[in-house]
Amino acid sequence: MRVLVEGSGGPAGWPQPGCRCASCLRMSGNPRARSTIIVDDLMRLGVEGAEGAGAEGAGAEGAGAEGYRVLRIAGGWEVTAPDGGRLLYGGVPEEGAGAYDIAFLDLIGAPAQLGLLRRRGLITADTVTAVAFADHRVPSEDELRRRCGFWRVMLAGDGDAVTTDRSAEKRIEARRAPWRVLVLGGARSGKSEQAELRVAGEPDVTYVATGPGREAGDPEWAARVAAHRARRPAWWRTAETTDLAGVLAGASGAVLIDGIGTWLAASMDECGAWDGSAEGAARLAGRIGELAGAWRQTQAHVVAVSDEAGLGVVPATPAGRLFRDELGRLNQVLAAESEEAELVVAGRVVPLGPG
């Protein structure tokens, strides 16, 4: 199967005509036409005049090509060639008859569909997977390219030909864990959302919630927890625990830890370390050492969220200063043992180079 990408932008292209948003202005010199592909030089699939991939108005030309089966699915199309080759263009099928050979997905609008399709075996290491419907829902081409890297998908451009031949883009699918990423940021910086993007394409995800279970007596905290839960795909497993060393030692898929700061606070409670006593400090040091060792030796793909607590004012209390110092040291330990680390500021990601 051979697919010619006529247009790789969203329903209105990228930049969108007349749009003056920062994303469209950044793309003014490198436009992407409205999403359209041609399959085996016989049929054209595309999205016309609607907001969102596969909305009403989508059309297929040449759907009657001899030997081809074209099926309209929610959000896109499924094509089966006479030789059995299978193509997915937008959307997520309710059921599948086997893995696709080529898949074009709207990963800007719904990145977790990639993890779902991988989990269901519809996208495998032999599937050529590409981003489609690129538009101003992402801040820039560079940011989209960065996401394609950790999603392990290709970013096709207008005029590119995509075939089922094995390619460099497909080989990166085989790169597996361990791969440790530390995502740092202040309060409401967007660090949790960025960490969730990191694992959106994974078929096997364990979300580790380290926060205290105080929702019943704290409505504000309960609202925060509910917002996090609503963002998570339904098929992710959730583990509410402070035994991070145990989780990392036994995990084999992807692990998202949110977050290190709440884990440290809980550990200081359990170790009696808030008063600065030598005994409490020794117990906490042992707990941190266990976590660092498990982080270093894990077989999982781990993304951990942590607070960058050293950028604000000096805490007014001894306990606050102790927590800030311990968290700063712990962040340094984990960053030193991570393949990647990044700082999130106002929703923007600043990569932190190797130490």
ABEGO torsion letter per residue (X at the ends): XBBBBABABBAAEOBBBGBABAAAAAAAABBBBBBBBBBGGABBBBBBGBBEBGBBGBBBBGAABBGBBBBBBBGEBBBBBAAGBBBBBEEBBABBAEBBABBBBBAAABAAAAAAAAAAGABBAABBBBBBGBBAABABAAAAAAAAAAAGBBBBBBGBBBBABBBAAAAAAABBOBBBBBBBEBBGAGAAAAAAAAAAABABBBBBBABBBAAAABAAAAAAAAAAAAABBAABBBBBBABAAAAAAABABBBBBOBAAAAAAAAAAAAGAAAGBAAAAAAAAAAAAAAAAAAAABABBBBBBBBBAAABBBBABAAAAAAAAAAAAAAAAAAAABABBBBBBGGBBBBBBBX
